[in-house]
């Protein structure tokens, strides 16, 4: 597995090429985030990936979904569910410190 132990975020990961990219990263051992402006699309993609691939050795699902429309500054500045800018910045630093793969589809 080429991406074992790595973390990947795929924008536009709810449909089409983005979903396929998230599936491929997860299939090669990465933990994938299917980020999409359409929350339902991202959730559906993550569910499909998790249904097709076994759970990671550490018990984490292979994929999760995140609502993120990269064309909207507020979605980039404040991840879903985070209202305080300082808290958002800390959360981003923790996440991106572990993030090793960024696939920008949109």
URKAPE-V794711 format. One record per backbone hydrogen bond with DSSP energy under -1.0 kcal/mol. NH is the residue of the N-H (numbers start at 1). CO is the residue of the C=O. E is the energy in kcal/mol with one decimal. If there is no record, write none. Layout:
NH;CO;E / NH;CO;E
This chain:
3;28;-2.3 / 6;3;-2.1 / 8;31;-2.8 / 9;101;-2.1 / 10;33;-2.7 / 11;103;-2.1 / 12;35;-1.5 / 13;35;-2.3 / 19;15;-1.5 / 20;16;-2.4 / 21;17;-2.7 / 22;18;-2.4 / 23;19;-2.4 / 24;20;-2.4 / 25;21;-2.6 / 26;22;-2.4 / 27;23;-2.7 / 28;24;-1.3 / 29;26;-1.9 / 30;25;-2.4 / 31;6;-2.5 / 32;62;-3.0 / 33;8;-2.2 / 34;64;-3.0 / 35;10;-1.9 / 35;33;-1.2 / 36;66;-2.2 / 42;38;-2.0 / 43;39;-2.3 / 44;40;-2.4 / 45;41;-2.3 / 46;42;-2.5 / 47;43;-2.5 / 48;44;-2.3 / 49;45;-2.5 / 50;46;-2.6 / 51;47;-2.0 / 52;48;-1.6 / 53;49;-1.7 / 56;60;-2.2 / 59;56;-2.3 / 64;32;-2.1 / 66;34;-1.7 / 68;36;-1.6 / 72;69;-2.5 / 76;72;-1.4 / 77;73;-2.8 / 78;74;-2.5 / 82;79;-2.1 / 88;84;-2.4 / 89;85;-2.5 / 90;86;-2.4 / 91;87;-2.5 / 92;88;-2.5 / 93;89;-2.4 / 94;90;-2.4 / 95;91;-2.4 / 96;92;-3.4 / 97;93;-1.8 / 99;95;-1.2 / 100;7;-2.1 / 101;7;-2.3 / 103;9;-2.8
